[in-house]
């Protein structure tokens, strides 16, 4: 019984950049829908997408550099 508990594998760890990737991905999608698309159906939502892209893209970039700095600090320790 004791041997079984020692052999159990820990669950896989989630990538720390997943939230950053989602922020940047959704920000790019909103950027495309707000600024680049010529689809008349999406023009109804253009202001929403423009504002959201201006929030999500800088947030994702900030989060990327914050995580990268945190990982460098951990490696140095």
N, C-alpha and C positions, 0 to 999 in steps of 0.2 A: 504494500500500500504506500509506504513512504517513497518508494522508487517512482511510482506513478506521478506523485505530486512534483517531484524534481524534474521529470521529463516533460512536463506540460510546457508548451510554447506560449509565450506572451502574445497577445493579439497584435496585429500589425499597427504601427503608428501612422497617424494621418500626416500627410505632408503639411508643414507649417505654412506653405505658400498657397494652399488651396483657396483661402479667403481672398488673398491678393489677386489670384488668377480670376476668381469670380467677379471681383470688383472691376478689374480692368476689362474683362470680357464684356460685362454688362454695360460698362461705360462706353466701350467702343461701339457696341450695338446701338446704344442711345445716341451716340455721336453721329453714326451713319443715318439713323432715322430722323434726327433733328436737323442736320446740316447738309447732308449729301443727297438724300433721296429726292426723287421728283414724283413719287407716287402720290396722287391727289388724296388717296384715302389716309395716308400717313401725315399729310400736311395739317390735319385737324389736331394732331398730337405733337406738332413740331416744337412748340414752346416748352412743353413738359420734357421732351427728350433733350432739348438743348440745355435746360437747367440741370437735369439729372446727369448729363454727360459732364457738365462743368463741376459737378460735385464728386461723382464717382471716379473719374480719371485722376484728379490730383490726390484723392484719398488712396486709391490703389497704388500710385507711385510712392506716396509717403509711406504706406504700409510696407511696400517692397524694401525700401532703403532701411526702414526701422528693423525689419526682420533680418536683413542681411547684416546689419551692424550687431544685432544681438547674437547671431550665429558666430560672427568673428570673435566677439568677446568670449563666448563659450569655448571656442577652440584655443584661445590664448590661455585660458585657465587650465 
